Amino acid sequence: MARLFKVTACVPSLTRTRTQRELQNTYFTKLVPYENWFREQQRIQKMGGKIVKVELATGKQGTNTGLQ
């Protein structure tokens, strides 16, 4: 069984509604394999996102839960 992290993150996405500076945060939860965790962490931080919660999980790899 691969070690998986269940990562919940919040990523700001710019929406062009009314003002161009309006930010809308997108929350998503996904399972990330242990080996890919560091890369995923950097990707979220580059997008200006915040990692809300990280849990150890067991399950199928690449399963996405919640909104993307």
Predicted model as a PDB file, atoms N, CA, C, CB and O in Angstrom, pLDDT in the B-factor column:
MODEL        1                                                                  
ATOM      1  N   MET A   1       0.845  -1.200   0.000  1.00 57.00           N  
ATOM      2  CA  MET A   1       0.000   0.000   0.000  1.00 57.00           C  
ATOM      3  C   MET A   1       0.877   1.246   0.000  1.00 57.00           C  
ATOM      4  CB  MET A   1      -0.954   0.008   1.227  1.00 57.00           C  
ATOM      5  O   MET A   1       1.747   1.395   0.858  1.00 57.00           O  
ATOM      6  N   ALA A   2       0.660   2.104  -0.923  1.00 67.00           N  
ATOM      7  CA  ALA A   2       1.449   3.335  -0.999  1.00 67.00           C  
ATOM      8  C   ALA A   2       1.026   4.288   0.113  1.00 67.00           C  
ATOM      9  CB  ALA A   2       1.285   4.012  -2.385  1.00 67.00           C  
ATOM     10  O   ALA A   2      -0.143   4.348   0.495  1.00 67.00           O  
ATOM     11  N   ARG A   3       1.992   5.019   0.614  1.00 82.00           N  
ATOM     12  CA  ARG A   3       1.661   6.025   1.618  1.00 82.00           C  
ATOM     13  C   ARG A   3       1.122   7.256   0.911  1.00 82.00           C  
ATOM     14  CB  ARG A   3       2.899   6.383   2.490  1.00 82.00           C  
ATOM     15  O   ARG A   3       1.747   7.786  -0.008  1.00 82.00           O  
ATOM     16  N   LEU A   4      -0.027   7.696   1.344  1.00 87.00           N  
ATOM     17  CA  LEU A   4      -0.670   8.836   0.706  1.00 87.00           C  
ATOM     18  C   LEU A   4      -0.957   9.926   1.723  1.00 87.00           C  
ATOM     19  CB  LEU A   4      -1.961   8.406   0.012  1.00 87.00           C  
ATOM     20  O   LEU A   4      -1.249   9.651   2.886  1.00 87.00           O  
ATOM     21  N   PHE A   5      -0.870  11.144   1.272  1.00 89.00           N  
ATOM     22  CA  PHE A   5      -1.281  12.283   2.073  1.00 89.00           C  
ATOM     23  C   PHE A   5      -2.594  12.808   1.529  1.00 89.00           C  
ATOM     24  CB  PHE A   5      -0.198  13.391   2.076  1.00 89.00           C  
ATOM     25  O   PHE A   5      -2.766  12.948   0.318  1.00 89.00           O  
ATOM     26  N   LYS A   6      -3.509  13.093   2.424  1.00 91.00           N  
ATOM     27  CA  LYS A   6      -4.753  13.732   2.013  1.00 91.00           C  
ATOM     28  C   LYS A   6      -4.549  15.216   2.272  1.00 91.00           C  
ATOM     29  CB  LYS A   6      -6.023  13.154   2.791  1.00 91.00           C  
ATOM     30  O   LYS A   6      -4.522  15.661   3.419  1.00 91.00           O  
ATOM     31  N   VAL A   7      -4.407  15.967   1.201  1.00 92.00           N  
ATOM     32  CA  VAL A   7      -4.056  17.379   1.296  1.00 92.00           C  
ATOM     33  C   VAL A   7      -5.275  18.242   1.005  1.00 92.00           C  
ATOM     34  CB  VAL A   7      -2.911  17.722   0.329  1.00 92.00           C  
ATOM     35  O   VAL A   7      -5.943  18.074  -0.015  1.00 92.00           O  
ATOM     36  N   THR A   8      -5.551  19.158   1.908  1.00 92.00           N  
ATOM     37  CA  THR A   8      -6.599  20.139   1.669  1.00 92.00           C  
ATOM     38  C   THR A   8      -5.897  21.478   1.508  1.00 92.00           C  
ATOM     39  CB  THR A   8      -7.668  20.168   2.840  1.00 92.00           C  
ATOM     40  O   THR A   8      -5.148  21.905   2.387  1.00 92.00           O  
ATOM     41  N   ALA A   9      -6.138  22.131   0.394  1.00 94.00           N  
ATOM     42  CA  ALA A   9      -5.462  23.394   0.125  1.00 94.00           C  
ATOM     43  C   ALA A   9      -6.449  24.431  -0.373  1.00 94.00           C  
ATOM     44  CB  ALA A   9      -4.342  23.199  -0.895  1.00 94.00           C  
ATOM     45  O   ALA A   9      -7.538  24.119  -0.853  1.00 94.00           O  
ATOM     46  N   CYS A  10      -6.027  25.667  -0.239  1.00 91.00           N  
ATOM     47  CA  CYS A  10      -6.852  26.788  -0.660  1.00 91.00           C  
ATOM     48  C   CYS A  10      -6.021  27.611  -1.639  1.00 91.00           C  
ATOM     49  CB  CYS A  10      -7.332  27.653   0.569  1.00 91.00           C  
ATOM     50  O   CYS A  10      -4.955  28.115  -1.286  1.00 91.00           O  
ATOM     51  N   VAL A  11      -6.507  27.744  -2.853  1.00 88.00           N  
ATOM     52  CA  VAL A  11      -5.764  28.458  -3.890  1.00 88.00           C  
ATOM     53  C   VAL A  11      -6.578  29.650  -4.377  1.00 88.00           C  
ATOM     54  CB  VAL A  11      -5.420  27.517  -5.070  1.00 88.00           C  
ATOM     55  O   VAL A  11      -7.729  29.493  -4.783  1.00 88.00           O  
ATOM     56  N   PRO A  12      -5.989  30.832  -4.338  1.00 83.00           N  
ATOM     57  CA  PRO A  12      -6.720  31.999  -4.845  1.00 83.00           C  
ATOM     58  C   PRO A  12      -6.784  31.965  -6.365  1.00 83.00           C  
ATOM     59  CB  PRO A  12      -6.056  33.308  -4.370  1.00 83.00           C  
ATOM     60  O   PRO A  12      -5.767  31.759  -7.028  1.00 83.00           O  
ATOM     61  N   SER A  13      -7.958  32.164  -6.910  1.00 75.00           N  
ATOM     62  CA  SER A  13      -8.084  32.235  -8.368  1.00 75.00           C  
ATOM     63  C   SER A  13      -8.717  33.574  -8.723  1.00 75.00           C  
ATOM     64  CB  SER A  13      -8.937  31.039  -8.932  1.00 75.00           C  
ATOM     65  O   SER A  13      -9.735  33.970  -8.155  1.00 75.00           O  
ATOM     66  N   LEU A  14      -8.108  34.245  -9.650  1.00 65.00           N  
ATOM     67  CA  LEU A  14      -8.619  35.549 -10.061  1.00 65.00           C  
ATOM     68  C   LEU A  14      -9.831  35.379 -10.957  1.00 65.00           C  
ATOM     69  CB  LEU A  14      -7.531  36.357 -10.781  1.00 65.00           C  
ATOM     70  O   LEU A  14      -9.790  34.657 -11.954  1.00 65.00           O  
ATOM     71  N   THR A  15     -10.891  36.041 -10.597  1.00 62.00           N  
ATOM     72  CA  THR A  15     -12.079  36.006 -11.449  1.00 62.00           C  
ATOM     73  C   THR A  15     -12.314  37.420 -11.961  1.00 62.00           C  
ATOM     74  CB  THR A  15     -13.341  35.458 -10.672  1.00 62.00           C  
ATOM     75  O   THR A  15     -12.090  38.393 -11.241  1.00 62.00           O  
ATOM     76  N   ARG A  16     -12.755  37.527 -13.176  1.00 58.00           N  
ATOM     77  CA  ARG A  16     -12.962  38.848 -13.769  1.00 58.00           C  
ATOM     78  C   ARG A  16     -14.405  39.294 -13.596  1.00 58.00           C  
ATOM     79  CB  ARG A  16     -12.587  38.837 -15.255  1.00 58.00           C  
ATOM     80  O   ARG A  16     -15.085  39.622 -14.569  1.00 58.00           O  
ATOM     81  N   THR A  17     -14.858  39.305 -12.374  1.00 56.00           N  
ATOM     82  CA  THR A  17     -16.214  39.778 -12.105  1.00 56.00           C  
ATOM     83  C   THR A  17     -16.126  41.135 -11.430  1.00 56.00           C  
ATOM     84  CB  THR A  17     -17.004  38.767 -11.220  1.00 56.00           C  
ATOM     85  O   THR A  17     -15.398  41.310 -10.453  1.00 56.00           O  
ATOM     86  N   ARG A  18     -16.844  42.056 -11.939  1.00 59.00           N  
ATOM     87  CA  ARG A  18     -16.878  43.441 -11.459  1.00 59.00           C  
ATOM     88  C   ARG A  18     -15.484  44.067 -11.424  1.00 59.00           C  
ATOM     89  CB  ARG A  18     -17.504  43.500 -10.069  1.00 59.00           C  
ATOM     90  O   ARG A  18     -15.115  44.783 -12.355  1.00 59.00           O  
ATOM     91  N   THR A  19     -14.708  43.817 -10.380  1.00 57.00           N  
ATOM     92  CA  THR A  19     -13.355  44.378 -10.366  1.00 57.00           C  
ATOM     93  C   THR A  19     -12.386  43.287 -10.790  1.00 57.00           C  
ATOM     94  CB  THR A  19     -12.980  44.944  -8.952  1.00 57.00           C  
ATOM     95  O   THR A  19     -12.636  42.101 -10.576  1.00 57.00           O  
ATOM     96  N   GLN A  20     -11.304  43.690 -11.377  1.00 56.00           N  
ATOM     97  CA  GLN A  20     -10.320  42.700 -11.808  1.00 56.00           C  
ATOM     98  C   GLN A  20      -9.468  42.212 -10.649  1.00 56.00           C  
ATOM     99  CB  GLN A  20      -9.431  43.280 -12.891  1.00 56.00           C  
ATOM    100  O   GLN A  20      -8.693  41.265 -10.793  1.00 56.00           O  
ATOM    101  N   ARG A  21      -9.613  42.862  -9.496  1.00 59.00           N  
ATOM    102  CA  ARG A  21      -8.787  42.462  -8.369  1.00 59.00           C  
ATOM    103  C   ARG A  21      -9.521  41.550  -7.405  1.00 59.00           C  
ATOM    104  CB  ARG A  21      -8.296  43.673  -7.641  1.00 59.00           C  
ATOM    105  O   ARG A  21      -9.017  41.233  -6.327  1.00 59.00           O  
ATOM    106  N   GLU A  22     -10.713  41.131  -7.801  1.00 62.00           N  
ATOM    107  CA  GLU A  22     -11.498  40.293  -6.911  1.00 62.00           C  
ATOM    108  C   GLU A  22     -10.925  38.874  -6.862  1.00 62.00           C  
ATOM    109  CB  GLU A  22     -12.966  40.265  -7.361  1.00 62.00           C  
ATOM    110  O   GLU A  22     -10.773  38.215  -7.891  1.00 62.00           O  
ATOM    111  N   LEU A  23     -10.619  38.432  -5.679  1.00 65.00           N  
ATOM    112  CA  LEU A  23     -10.051  37.098  -5.512  1.00 65.00           C  
ATOM    113  C   LEU A  23     -11.117  36.137  -5.026  1.00 65.00           C  
ATOM    114  CB  LEU A  23      -8.868  37.126  -4.535  1.00 65.00           C  
ATOM    115  O   LEU A  23     -11.957  36.478  -4.193  1.00 65.00           O  
ATOM    116  N   GLN A  24     -11.065  34.951  -5.553  1.00 75.00           N  
ATOM    117  CA  GLN A  24     -11.958  33.920  -5.081  1.00 75.00           C  
ATOM    118  C   GLN A  24     -11.112  32.719  -4.713  1.00 75.00           C  
ATOM    119  CB  GLN A  24     -13.033  33.560  -6.145  1.00 75.00           C  
ATOM    120  O   GLN A  24     -10.335  32.216  -5.525  1.00 75.00           O  
ATOM    121  N   ASN A  25     -11.269  32.270  -3.492  1.00 80.00           N  
ATOM    122  CA  ASN A  25     -10.477  31.125  -3.060  1.00 80.00           C  
ATOM    123  C   ASN A  25     -11.134  29.821  -3.458  1.00 80.00           C  
ATOM    124  CB  ASN A  25     -10.266  31.162  -1.558  1.00 80.00           C  
ATOM    125  O   ASN A  25     -12.344  29.645  -3.316  1.00 80.00           O  
ATOM    126  N   THR A  26     -10.327  28.919  -3.953  1.00 85.00           N  
ATOM    127  CA  THR A  26     -10.801  27.617  -4.351  1.00 85.00           C  
ATOM    128  C   THR A  26     -10.211  26.591  -3.394  1.00 85.00           C  
ATOM    129  CB  THR A  26     -10.426  27.304  -5.825  1.00 85.00           C  
ATOM    130  O   THR A  26      -8.992  26.475  -3.264  1.00 85.00           O  
ATOM    131  N   TYR A  27     -11.074  25.861  -2.736  1.00 88.00           N  
ATOM    132  CA  TYR A  27     -10.612  24.809  -1.834  1.00 88.00           C  
ATOM    133  C   TYR A  27     -10.683  23.482  -2.561  1.00 88.00           C  
ATOM    134  CB  TYR A  27     -11.455  24.771  -0.528  1.00 88.00           C  
ATOM    135  O   TYR A  27     -11.644  23.206  -3.278  1.00 88.00           O  
ATOM    136  N   PHE A  28      -9.669  22.669  -2.375  1.00 88.00           N  
ATOM    137  CA  PHE A  28      -9.731  21.331  -2.938  1.00 88.00           C  
ATOM    138  C   PHE A  28      -9.010  20.357  -2.028  1.00 88.00           C  
ATOM    139  CB  PHE A  28      -9.126  21.301  -4.348  1.00 88.00           C  
ATOM    140  O   PHE A  28      -8.105  20.730  -1.282  1.00 88.00           O  
ATOM    141  N   THR A  29      -9.420  19.125  -2.101  1.00 90.00           N  
ATOM    142  CA  THR A  29      -8.791  18.057  -1.321  1.00 90.00           C  
ATOM    143  C   THR A  29      -8.391  16.974  -2.301  1.00 90.00           C  
ATOM    144  CB  THR A  29      -9.753  17.496  -0.201  1.00 90.00           C  
ATOM    145  O   THR A  29      -9.186  16.559  -3.144  1.00 90.00           O  
ATOM    146  N   LYS A  30      -7.162  16.520  -2.186  1.00 90.00           N  
ATOM    147  CA  LYS A  30      -6.772  15.416  -3.056  1.00 90.00           C  
ATOM    148  C   LYS A  30      -5.747  14.532  -2.377  1.00 90.00           C  
ATOM    149  CB  LYS A  30      -6.219  15.941  -4.375  1.00 90.00           C  
ATOM    150  O   LYS A  30      -5.069  14.939  -1.433  1.00 90.00           O  
ATOM    151  N   LEU A  31      -5.652  13.330  -2.873  1.00 90.00           N  
ATOM    152  CA  LEU A  31      -4.685  12.386  -2.333  1.00 90.00           C  
ATOM    153  C   LEU A  31      -3.384  12.503  -3.113  1.00 90.00           C  
ATOM    154  CB  LEU A  31      -5.231  10.938  -2.385  1.00 90.00           C  
ATOM    155  O   LEU A  31      -3.371  12.412  -4.340  1.00 90.00           O  
ATOM    156  N   VAL A  32      -2.298  12.703  -2.390  1.00 90.00           N  
ATOM    157  CA  VAL A  32      -0.991  12.866  -3.025  1.00 90.00           C  
ATOM    158  C   VAL A  32      -0.068  11.767  -2.510  1.00 90.00           C  
ATOM    159  CB  VAL A  32      -0.390  14.288  -2.738  1.00 90.00           C  
ATOM    160  O   VAL A  32       0.074  11.599  -1.299  1.00 90.00           O  
ATOM    161  N   PRO A  33       0.558  11.021  -3.408  1.00 90.00           N  
ATOM    162  CA  PRO A  33       1.514   9.995  -2.975  1.00 90.00           C  
ATOM    163  C   PRO A  33       2.676  10.634  -2.227  1.00 90.00           C  
ATOM    164  CB  PRO A  33       2.036   9.189  -4.184  1.00 90.00           C  
ATOM    165  O   PRO A  33       3.066  11.768  -2.507  1.00 90.00           O  
ATOM    166  N   TYR A  34       3.219   9.889  -1.276  1.00 88.00           N  
ATOM    167  CA  TYR A  34       4.315  10.373  -0.435  1.00 88.00           C  
ATOM    168  C   TYR A  34       5.467  10.945  -1.260  1.00 88.00           C  
ATOM    169  CB  TYR A  34       4.827   9.248   0.448  1.00 88.00           C  
ATOM    170  O   TYR A  34       6.023  11.987  -0.914  1.00 88.00           O  
ATOM    171  N   GLU A  35       5.821  10.267  -2.345  1.00 89.00           N  
ATOM    172  CA  GLU A  35       6.970  10.694  -3.169  1.00 89.00           C  
ATOM    173  C   GLU A  35       6.704  12.029  -3.860  1.00 89.00           C  
ATOM    174  CB  GLU A  35       7.298   9.625  -4.224  1.00 89.00           C  
ATOM    175  O   GLU A  35       7.637  12.795  -4.102  1.00 89.00           O  
ATOM    176  N   ASN A  36       5.442  12.317  -4.180  1.00 92.00           N  
ATOM    177  CA  ASN A  36       5.108  13.541  -4.915  1.00 92.00           C  
ATOM    178  C   ASN A  36       4.747  14.701  -4.014  1.00 92.00           C  
ATOM    179  CB  ASN A  36       3.975  13.280  -5.852  1.00 92.00           C  
ATOM    180  O   ASN A  36       4.421  15.787  -4.493  1.00 92.00           O  
ATOM    181  N   TRP A  37       4.802  14.477  -2.711  1.00 90.00           N  
ATOM    182  CA  TRP A  37       4.314  15.481  -1.771  1.00 90.00           C  
ATOM    183  C   TRP A  37       5.069  16.796  -1.887  1.00 90.00           C  
ATOM    184  CB  TRP A  37       4.418  14.960  -0.358  1.00 90.00           C  
ATOM    185  O   TRP A  37       4.459  17.866  -1.904  1.00 90.00           O  
ATOM    186  N   PHE A  38       6.400  16.722  -1.968  1.00 92.00           N  
ATOM    187  CA  PHE A  38       7.206  17.946  -2.008  1.00 92.00           C  
ATOM    188  C   PHE A  38       6.896  18.766  -3.258  1.00 92.00           C  
ATOM    189  CB  PHE A  38       8.703  17.604  -1.961  1.00 92.00           C  
ATOM    190  O   PHE A  38       6.781  19.990  -3.194  1.00 92.00           O  
ATOM    191  N   ARG A  39       6.764  18.087  -4.386  1.00 94.00           N  
ATOM    192  CA  ARG A  39       6.467  18.769  -5.644  1.00 94.00           C  
ATOM    193  C   ARG A  39       5.091  19.441  -5.590  1.00 94.00           C  
ATOM    194  CB  ARG A  39       6.528  17.776  -6.819  1.00 94.00           C  
ATOM    195  O   ARG A  39       4.916  20.572  -6.043  1.00 94.00           O  
ATOM    196  N   GLU A  40       4.132  18.723  -5.031  1.00 93.00           N  
ATOM    197  CA  GLU A  40       2.775  19.250  -4.909  1.00 93.00           C  
ATOM    198  C   GLU A  40       2.742  20.473  -3.992  1.00 93.00           C  
ATOM    199  CB  GLU A  40       1.828  18.166  -4.379  1.00 93.00           C  
ATOM    200  O   GLU A  40       2.052  21.456  -4.261  1.00 93.00           O  
ATOM    201  N   GLN A  41       3.502  20.384  -2.909  1.00 94.00           N  
ATOM    202  CA  GLN A  41       3.585  21.484  -1.947  1.00 94.00           C  
ATOM    203  C   GLN A  41       4.123  22.741  -2.628  1.00 94.00           C  
ATOM    204  CB  GLN A  41       4.483  21.095  -0.750  1.00 94.00           C  
ATOM    205  O   GLN A  41       3.582  23.830  -2.434  1.00 94.00           O  
ATOM    206  N   GLN A  42       5.173  22.600  -3.415  1.00 95.00           N  
ATOM    207  CA  GLN A  42       5.762  23.742  -4.117  1.00 95.00           C  
ATOM    208  C   GLN A  42       4.807  24.308  -5.151  1.00 95.00           C  
ATOM    209  CB  GLN A  42       7.071  23.338  -4.787  1.00 95.00           C  
ATOM    210  O   GLN A  42       4.740  25.522  -5.342  1.00 95.00           O  
ATOM    211  N   ARG A  43       4.064  23.429  -5.822  1.00 93.00           N  
ATOM    212  CA  ARG A  43       3.124  23.855  -6.846  1.00 93.00           C  
ATOM    213  C   ARG A  43       2.031  24.726  -6.214  1.00 93.00           C  
ATOM    214  CB  ARG A  43       2.503  22.628  -7.564  1.00 93.00           C  
ATOM    215  O   ARG A  43       1.665  25.764  -6.764  1.00 93.00           O  
ATOM    216  N   ILE A  44       1.517  24.298  -5.062  1.00 91.00           N  
ATOM    217  CA  ILE A  44       0.469  25.053  -4.380  1.00 91.00           C  
ATOM    218  C   ILE A  44       1.010  26.408  -3.926  1.00 91.00           C  
ATOM    219  CB  ILE A  44      -0.081  24.256  -3.174  1.00 91.00           C  
ATOM    220  O   ILE A  44       0.331  27.427  -4.055  1.00 91.00           O  
ATOM    221  N   GLN A  45       2.229  26.416  -3.395  1.00 92.00           N  
ATOM    222  CA  GLN A  45       2.803  27.666  -2.905  1.00 92.00           C  
ATOM    223  C   GLN A  45       3.126  28.630  -4.041  1.00 92.00           C  
ATOM    224  CB  GLN A  45       4.058  27.382  -2.100  1.00 92.00           C  
ATOM    225  O   GLN A  45       3.002  29.844  -3.875  1.00 92.00           O  
ATOM    226  N   LYS A  46       3.536  28.107  -5.183  1.00 91.00           N  
ATOM    227  CA  LYS A  46       3.803  28.961  -6.339  1.00 91.00           C  
ATOM    228  C   LYS A  46       2.545  29.647  -6.825  1.00 91.00           C  
ATOM    229  CB  LYS A  46       4.413  28.152  -7.466  1.00 91.00           C  
ATOM    230  O   LYS A  46       2.586  30.779  -7.305  1.00 91.00           O  
ATOM    231  N   MET A  47       1.409  28.942  -6.693  1.00 87.00           N  
ATOM    232  CA  MET A  47       0.142  29.516  -7.106  1.00 87.00           C  
ATOM    233  C   MET A  47      -0.379  30.508  -6.066  1.00 87.00           C  
ATOM    234  CB  MET A  47      -0.882  28.414  -7.345  1.00 87.00           C  
ATOM    235  O   MET A  47      -1.435  31.112  -6.250  1.00 87.00           O  
ATOM    236  N   GLY A  48       0.359  30.668  -4.988  1.00 88.00           N  
ATOM    237  CA  GLY A  48      -0.058  31.591  -3.941  1.00 88.00           C  
ATOM    238  C   GLY A  48      -1.078  30.984  -3.000  1.00 88.00           C  
ATOM    239  O   GLY A  48      -1.787  31.696  -2.288  1.00 88.00           O  
ATOM    240  N   GLY A  49      -1.145  29.672  -3.003  1.00 90.00           N  
ATOM    241  CA  GLY A  49      -2.134  28.999  -2.174  1.00 90.00           C  
ATOM    242  C   GLY A  49      -1.619  28.691  -0.782  1.00 90.00           C  
ATOM    243  O   GLY A  49      -0.432  28.827  -0.487  1.00 90.00           O  
ATOM    244  N   LYS A  50      -2.531  28.280   0.051  1.00 92.00           N  
ATOM    245  CA  LYS A  50      -2.191  27.882   1.414  1.00 92.00           C  
ATOM    246  C   LYS A  50      -2.640  26.447   1.609  1.00 92.00           C  
ATOM    247  CB  LYS A  50      -2.849  28.828   2.472  1.00 92.00           C  
ATOM    248  O   LYS A  50      -3.719  26.051   1.167  1.00 92.00           O  
ATOM    249  N   ILE A  51      -1.797  25.675   2.277  1.00 92.00           N  
ATOM    250  CA  ILE A  51      -2.168  24.312   2.595  1.00 92.00           C  
ATOM    251  C   ILE A  51      -2.908  24.356   3.928  1.00 92.00           C  
ATOM    252  CB  ILE A  51      -0.911  23.362   2.654  1.00 92.00           C  
ATOM    253  O   ILE A  51      -2.359  24.775   4.946  1.00 92.00           O  
ATOM    254  N   VAL A  52      -4.145  23.922   3.902  1.00 92.00           N  
ATOM    255  CA  VAL A  52      -5.001  24.030   5.075  1.00 92.00           C  
ATOM    256  C   VAL A  52      -4.803  22.854   6.022  1.00 92.00           C  
ATOM    257  CB  VAL A  52      -6.459  24.119   4.654  1.00 92.00           C  
ATOM    258  O   VAL A  52      -4.676  23.031   7.234  1.00 92.00           O  
ATOM    259  N   LYS A  53      -4.777  21.657   5.456  1.00 92.00           N  
ATOM    260  CA  LYS A  53      -4.714  20.472   6.297  1.00 92.00           C  
ATOM    261  C   LYS A  53      -4.043  19.337   5.549  1.00 92.00           C  
ATOM    262  CB  LYS A  53      -6.113  20.055   6.756  1.00 92.00           C  
ATOM    263  O   LYS A  53      -4.260  19.160   4.351  1.00 92.00           O  
ATOM    264  N   VAL A  54      -3.230  18.571   6.255  1.00 91.00           N  
ATOM    265  CA  VAL A  54      -2.593  17.399   5.670  1.00 91.00           C  
ATOM    266  C   VAL A  54      -2.845  16.216   6.599  1.00 91.00           C  
ATOM    267  CB  VAL A  54      -1.057  17.631   5.447  1.00 91.00           C  
ATOM    268  O   VAL A  54      -2.575  16.289   7.798  1.00 91.00           O  
ATOM    269  N   GLU A  55      -3.355  15.144   6.045  1.00 91.00           N  
ATOM    270  CA  GLU A  55      -3.587  13.943   6.833  1.00 91.00           C  
ATOM    271  C   GLU A  55      -2.965  12.757   6.125  1.00 91.00           C  
ATOM    272  CB  GLU A  55      -5.096  13.712   7.069  1.00 91.00           C  
ATOM    273  O   GLU A  55      -2.797  12.766   4.905  1.00 91.00           O  
ATOM    274  N   LEU A  56      -2.627  11.747   6.889  1.00 88.00           N  
ATOM    275  CA  LEU A  56      -2.195  10.502   6.274  1.00 88.00           C  
ATOM    276  C   LEU A  56      -3.438   9.764   5.826  1.00 88.00           C  
ATOM    277  CB  LEU A  56      -1.338   9.636   7.255  1.00 88.00           C  
ATOM    278  O   LEU A  56      -4.418   9.687   6.566  1.00 88.00           O  
ATOM    279  N   ALA A  57      -3.408   9.225   4.631  1.00 78.00           N  
ATOM    280  CA  ALA A  57      -4.582   8.553   4.098  1.00 78.00           C  
ATOM    281  C   ALA A  57      -4.182   7.252   3.438  1.00 78.00           C  
ATOM    282  CB  ALA A  57      -5.320   9.450   3.104  1.00 78.00           C  
ATOM    283  O   ALA A  57      -3.046   7.082   2.996  1.00 78.00           O  
ATOM    284  N   THR A  58      -5.118   6.351   3.381  1.00 65.00           N  
ATOM    285  CA  THR A  58      -4.919   5.135   2.599  1.00 65.00           C  
ATOM    286  C   THR A  58      -6.061   5.087   1.610  1.00 65.00           C  
ATOM    287  CB  THR A  58      -4.868   3.836   3.505  1.00 65.00           C  
ATOM    288  O   THR A  58      -7.218   5.316   1.961  1.00 65.00           O  
ATOM    289  N   GLY A  59      -5.729   4.792   0.400  1.00 52.00           N  
ATOM    290  CA  GLY A  59      -6.770   4.771  -0.621  1.00 52.00           C  
ATOM    291  C   GLY A  59      -6.158   4.637  -1.987  1.00 52.00           C  
ATOM    292  O   GLY A  59      -4.969   4.347  -2.123  1.00 52.00           O  
ATOM    293  N   LYS A  60      -6.967   4.847  -2.996  1.00 56.00           N  
ATOM    294  CA  LYS A  60      -6.469   4.729  -4.349  1.00 56.00           C  
ATOM    295  C   LYS A  60      -5.774   6.016  -4.760  1.00 56.00           C  
ATOM    296  CB  LYS A  60      -7.605   4.394  -5.317  1.00 56.00           C  
ATOM    297  O   LYS A  60      -6.233   7.112  -4.435  1.00 56.00           O  
ATOM    298  N   GLN A  61      -4.682   5.879  -5.464  1.00 50.00           N  
ATOM    299  CA  GLN A  61      -3.898   7.022  -5.900  1.00 50.00           C  
ATOM    300  C   GLN A  61      -4.637   7.821  -6.965  1.00 50.00           C  
ATOM    301  CB  GLN A  61      -2.545   6.566  -6.428  1.00 50.00           C  
ATOM    302  O   GLN A  61      -5.297   7.255  -7.836  1.00 50.00           O  
ATOM    303  N   GLY A  62      -4.517   9.137  -6.886  1.00 54.00           N  
ATOM    304  CA  GLY A  62      -5.094  10.000  -7.910  1.00 54.00           C  
ATOM    305  C   GLY A  62      -6.572  10.243  -7.762  1.00 54.00           C  
ATOM    306  O   GLY A  62      -7.194  10.831  -8.646  1.00 54.00           O  
ATOM    307  N   THR A  63      -7.147   9.804  -6.666  1.00 54.00           N  
ATOM    308  CA  THR A  63      -8.566  10.043  -6.467  1.00 54.00           C  
ATOM    309  C   THR A  63      -8.744  11.485  -6.028  1.00 54.00           C  
ATOM    310  CB  THR A  63      -9.169   9.058  -5.425  1.00 54.00           C  
ATOM    311  O   THR A  63      -8.018  11.964  -5.158  1.00 54.00           O  
ATOM    312  N   ASN A  64      -9.678  12.159  -6.607  1.00 54.00           N  
ATOM    313  CA  ASN A  64      -9.896  13.554  -6.272  1.00 54.00           C  
ATOM    314  C   ASN A  64     -11.232  13.691  -5.566  1.00 54.00           C  
ATOM    315  CB  ASN A  64      -9.844  14.444  -7.532  1.00 54.00           C  
ATOM    316  O   ASN A  64     -12.250  13.198  -6.050  1.00 54.00           O  
ATOM    317  N   THR A  65     -11.229  14.359  -4.425  1.00 54.00           N  
ATOM    318  CA  THR A  65     -12.481  14.545  -3.717  1.00 54.00           C  
ATOM    319  C   THR A  65     -12.761  16.024  -3.606  1.00 54.00           C  
ATOM    320  CB  THR A  65     -12.443  13.886  -2.325  1.00 54.00           C  
ATOM    321  O   THR A  65     -11.840  16.822  -3.430  1.00 54.00           O  
ATOM    322  N   GLY A  66     -13.997  16.393  -3.706  1.00 51.00           N  
ATOM    323  CA  GLY A  66     -14.347  17.795  -3.555  1.00 51.00           C  
ATOM    324  C   GLY A  66     -14.197  18.557  -4.854  1.00 51.00           C  
ATOM    325  O   GLY A  66     -14.065  17.973  -5.930  1.00 51.00           O  
ATOM    326  N   LEU A  67     -14.220  19.858  -4.730  1.00 44.00           N  
ATOM    327  CA  LEU A  67     -14.162  20.732  -5.899  1.00 44.00           C  
ATOM    328  C   LEU A  67     -12.741  20.993  -6.316  1.00 44.00           C  
ATOM    329  CB  LEU A  67     -14.862  22.041  -5.623  1.00 44.00           C  
ATOM    330  O   LEU A  67     -11.834  21.021  -5.484  1.00 44.00           O  
ATOM    331  N   GLN A  68     -12.546  21.184  -7.591  1.00 44.00           N  
ATOM    332  CA  GLN A  68     -11.202  21.476  -8.119  1.00 44.00           C  
ATOM    333  C   GLN A  68     -11.226  22.865  -8.721  1.00 44.00           C  
ATOM    334  CB  GLN A  68     -10.750  20.413  -9.185  1.00 44.00           C  
ATOM    335  O   GLN A  68     -10.208  23.335  -9.229  1.00 44.00           O  
TER     336      GLN A  68                                                      
ENDMDL                                                                          
END                                                                             
